[in-house]
Amino acid sequence: MKIAIGSDHAGFDYKEEIIAYLKELGHEVQDFGPSTADSVDYPDFAHPVATSIENAKNELGVLICGSANGVAITANKHQGIRAAIAWQNEIAALARQHNNANIICIPARFVDLELAKKITQTFLTTDFEGGRHANRVNKIACS
C-alpha cells in the first residue's frame, strides 16, 4: 500500500519509527517531513499529505503531532479528506469502518510509541463497512 506520512516537531520521532515499521510491513511510504525535530509549523506538512491523497498519489495517510488536533483540522480542510484522531485501537478501527477515514492523526504526547504503531496498523488493515455508513459519509462532503 502507498502511504503518505507527515508530522510536526512533536511527532517527528514517532514519524521516523512508524516509517521504519511500515517499510518492514512492506508498505511504500512517502515522507512529507519534517526532516529534523526542529520546531516547525504543522500545516506545512499536513497539507501536502492531504493533497497526495486527494490526488490519489497515496492511498492512506498518517499525521502525527502533539495532540493530533492541529494536523486533523488542517487535513480536513481538503475536500475528500476524512482525517480522524485516534488514541486507541478501537477508535482507529471505527474511523475506518464507520467514517471511511483516509488519514489517521495520532497524538504523540498522549500515546506511547508501541500504541502509535498498533493504531497505525489497525487503521491500515481495517476496511470501510459501507452499508448504512456510506450514506452518512456521502453527506460529509460539501459541494
C-alpha positions in Angstrom: 0.0 0.0 0.0 1.1 3.6 -0.7 1.1 5.6 2.5 1.7 9.3 3.0 3.1 10.4 6.3 4.0 13.7 8.0 4.3 15.3 11.4 5.4 18.4 13.2 8.4 18.5 15.7 6.4 16.9 18.5 5.6 13.9 16.3 9.0 13.7 14.5 10.5 10.8 16.5 7.3 8.7 16.1 7.1 9.5 12.4 10.6 8.1 11.9 9.8 5.0 13.8 6.5 4.4 12.1 8.1 4.9 8.7 10.6 2.1 9.5 7.7 -0.1 10.9 5.6 0.4 7.8 8.5 -0.4 5.5 9.1 -3.6 7.4 5.5 -4.5 6.7 6.1 -4.0 3.0 4.4 -0.7 2.5 5.6 2.1 0.2 5.9 5.3 2.3 6.2 8.8 1.1 7.6 11.0 3.9 6.4 14.6 3.7 8.6 15.7 6.6 9.9 17.3 8.5 13.4 16.0 8.3 14.5 17.1 11.8 13.0 17.6 15.2 13.4 21.4 15.0 10.3 23.5 15.6 8.0 23.6 12.5 4.5 24.6 11.5 2.3 21.5 11.2 0.2 22.9 8.2 3.4 22.8 6.1 3.3 19.0 6.3 -0.4 18.2 6.8 -1.4 20.0 3.6 0.9 18.0 1.3 -0.1 14.7 2.9 -3.8 15.5 2.3 -3.1 16.7 -1.2 -1.3 13.5 -2.1 -4.4 11.5 -1.0 -6.8 13.8 -2.8 -4.7 13.3 -6.0 -4.5 9.5 -5.5 -0.8 9.5 -5.3 -1.1 7.8 -1.9 -3.9 5.6 -0.6 -4.0 6.5 3.1 -2.2 8.9 5.3 -0.7 9.2 8.8 -0.2 12.5 10.5 1.4 13.0 13.9 1.6 16.0 16.2 1.4 16.6 19.9 -2.3 16.5 20.3 -3.3 15.5 16.7 -5.8 18.3 16.7 -3.7 20.7 14.5 -2.9 18.2 11.8 -6.5 16.9 11.8 -8.0 20.3 11.4 -5.6 21.2 8.6 -6.1 17.9 6.7 -9.9 18.2 7.0 -9.8 21.5 5.1 -9.3 19.4 2.0 -12.3 18.2 0.0 -12.5 14.4 0.1 -10.3 14.1 3.2 -11.6 12.4 6.3 -8.9 12.8 8.9 -9.6 11.1 12.3 -7.8 11.5 15.6 -7.2 8.1 17.3 -5.6 7.4 20.7 -6.9 3.8 20.9 -7.0 0.9 18.5 -10.8 0.7 18.6 -11.1 4.4 17.6 -8.8 3.8 14.6 -10.9 0.8 13.6 -14.1 2.7 13.9 -12.7 5.6 12.0 -12.2 3.3 9.0 -15.3 1.1 9.5 -17.8 3.8 10.0 -16.3 7.0 8.6 -14.1 5.7 5.8 -11.3 7.9 7.2 -8.4 8.2 4.9 -5.9 9.9 7.3 -5.2 8.8 10.8 -4.0 11.5 13.2 -2.0 10.4 16.2 -1.4 12.4 19.4 2.3 11.7 20.1 2.1 13.4 23.5 -0.7 11.2 24.7 0.2 7.7 23.4 3.3 5.6 23.6 5.2 4.6 20.5 4.1 1.0 20.6 0.4 2.0 20.8 1.0 4.5 17.9 2.3 1.6 15.8 -0.7 -0.5 16.7 -3.1 2.3 15.9 -1.4 2.8 12.5 -1.6 -0.9 11.7 -5.2 -1.2 12.8 -6.1 1.8 10.6 -4.3 0.4 7.5 -5.8 -3.1 7.9 -9.4 -2.2 8.6 -11.9 -1.8 5.8 -14.8 0.6 5.4 -18.1 -1.3 6.2 -20.2 0.7 3.7 -23.9 -0.1 4.1 -25.7 2.3 6.4 -22.4 4.2 6.9 -21.9 5.0 3.2 -24.9 7.4 3.1 -23.6 9.2 6.2 -20.1 9.5 4.7 -21.5 10.8 1.5 -23.2 13.6 3.4 -19.9 14.8 4.8 -18.6 16.4 1.5 -19.6 20.0 0.7 -20.2 20.8 -2.9 
